[in-house]
């Protein structure tokens, strides 16, 4: 997605990985979307997206979130977590947050992982 940094792009890619048709539609949206705003909270960030008109929404224009990706980060004892918000069938916002630690000024070294393996995609999508 246009405008994302290395971490945000890697997280979005991991959150949207998989063969489920909803994930495939969200990947198409991500390819066309761009970053509108990035806001830091001190303990994380919020990235808001704009998906161009003409992109198909996910089935039933639903609103849900996907939040099964964490990261181990150099300098943070407890790592970080992420939540991707889908609103009315479209990518809306990515949130990254630390667990009671300040967000690092520079975050270049990280290792992403799923919270549970194997990943049960249907439960993530509210099915």
N, C-alpha and C positions, 0 to 999 in steps of 0.2 A: 504494500500500500504506500502510496506517495506520502512522504513527510514523516514516516516513523523512523525512530532510531533502531540500532541493532537489536537491543533487548525487546522492544515493543514488536518489531517485525518477527523475531523468533517466537515470541509468545503467541502472537496471532496465528502464525503458521502451525504451531503445535496444538493450539485450541481447536483449530478448524481441520485438523488431520483426520482422515478416516473415510470410509466408503459410504456413509449414510447420505441419502439424497439431500437432506437439510444442510449438512456440512458442505456438500458440493455447491449448493446454491449460495451459501454464505461465502465460500471461496471466490465464486464469480463476483459477488458484490465487493469483496475485499480488493480484487484486482482492479476494479473500476473506481473505488472510493478514494477519498483523500482525507488527510487530517485537517480538521477545522481548528481545534484548540488543544493545547496541552497545558494542564494546570498541575503544579506541584503543591502538595499539602503539608510537606514536612515529613510525613510518614509514608508517602507514596505519590501516585500521579493519577490523573484522569485524562484520557485522550478521547475527544469527541470526533466522530466521523460524519462525513457527508457522502451518501451513495447517490450517484447521478440518477435522474429519472430515466425510466426505461429498463432498469435492472429489475428482474423478477424478485418478488418477495418470497420468503420461505412459506411453505404450506400454511394456509389458514391465517396468514398475517399475524402470527402469534407473537407474544411477548414472553421472553424467558431469558435465562442467563446460563452461561457455561463457565464453570470455575474449578476445573479439576487439574490445573497446572500450577506447580510450585517451582521455585528456583532456589538453589543453594548459591549464595553470593559471598564473594570474598569480603570479609569485614563485618558481616552480619551473622550473629550467633544462630538466629532462628530462621534465617532465609526470608523469602517473600512469597506472596500469593497473588493470583490474578483472577479477575472476573470479567468476562465479555458479556455485555448487555445487548440483547436483540429486542428492538421495540417495533411493534406493528409489522413484523416480518423483515426488518432491515437492521444491519449492523448499526449500533448507536454509540457505544462507549466501551473503552477498555480501561479497567481500573487495576493498578498495581499497588500493593500495600505491604508494609513490613509488619512484623509481629512485635509491637511495642519497642521498636528501635527507630532512630532517625533514618530517613532515606539517604543513602550515600550520595555525595556530590558527584562522584564519578563511578559508573557501574559498567565496567568493561568485561569482567570475568564472572561468568555465571554458568550454571548447569541446570537445564530444565528437566523436569520429570512430571509424570502423571501421579496424582495422589493415590490411585489404585490401579493395579495391573492384574488382569487385563482390564482395559477401559470398557465400561458398559455405556455406550453412547446413548441408547434409548432413555436411560434414566437421567442423563444430562439434559436431554431435550424435552423433558417433561412428559415422556411417554409412559 
